[in-house]
Amino acid sequence: MEGDYERVVNTRAVLLLDTNVMYQAYYLYTAGSWYTSVSIEGPWAVTAFLPADLNAALEAALKTGQVDPALPRQPITTPPVVFLATTPTELLESTGVANLESVPGTDLLYVSNSSNAIFYYLDDTNYYVLISGRWFKCPTLYGPWTYVAKGQLPADFAKIPPSSEKSNVLLSVPGTPQAQEAAIAATIPQTATIHREKATLTVAYIGGPSFVAIPGTSLFYASNTATPVIMVNSKLYYACQGGVWFVANNSYGPWAVATTVPAIIYSIPPSCPIYYTTYVYVYGFTPNVVMSVTLPVTWVWFTPRVAPSFMAPVTIMRRSLSARRT
């Protein structure tokens, strides 16, 4: 493999491996700082002692358009701590040590210095957190968290006052008026009118397009992009984004708004990670616009295919950069 650096390509992070036997280590560029570690698992430490050609490797990585340096919006004085996860992961954050405040009329406390919905229930001494509409609990804030099955959420959650700072969780508390209204809203199909000349799509792959067969069909889907891309054949590709179908004769595009969708796409089985696209239909078009409808999804559970930062496995495939030592 040409060059002294390899880039881990199944993550959006700028993660490089120096393969020179004298300097062999991992380097991570994020939030305006360089980190290094001898192991992919860490620990990661900020370093100012860099190989002379590391910035050249950074430039080569950035030119691919496949990485995100995660530059801060405002200057930071203390570099953030780096955590590694190779499975889909949710990061719970607080400003300092978790500060618990009471929820009036309940035996619940909530973490007031966190944007996450984290609660502590005094009666069973468990923490509860709401993530993507699902509740999880744990005796500590540090995991492991376990899923709270239907009907097992403490009744006090339904007593959270609408005036509470965390009242938005009532949408996900069974039996509350807010949850009932959300359930009704979820049954209403969402329609859209798309202007054919204005709608655009750009698909970003991690590395080159990698297609995986969809069982029970002759279709393939791209496994290394956050955009659901379906290969019907080598000269026909469909992608779905924001309730709009696009079509192209190449996996890179250019993409145009689709006026029809092959019936075979709607045979994608529920076990496929992009099954949710089967809820989007084209129901009409004119020379200027396309009309689409997204049907309500009662419940779709799928494993995220490409997660940001370190949430994607990072040791499966690598590609070398053109940077060389001088």
Salt bridges, closest charged atoms under 4 A:
GLU2 OE2 - ARG324 NH2 2.31
ASP4 OD2 - ARG325 NE 3.67
GLU6 OE1 - ARG318 NH1 3.76
ASP18 OD2 - ARG325 NH2 2.08
ASP53 OD1 - ARG325 NH1 3.39
ASP156 OD1 - LYS159 NZ 3.46
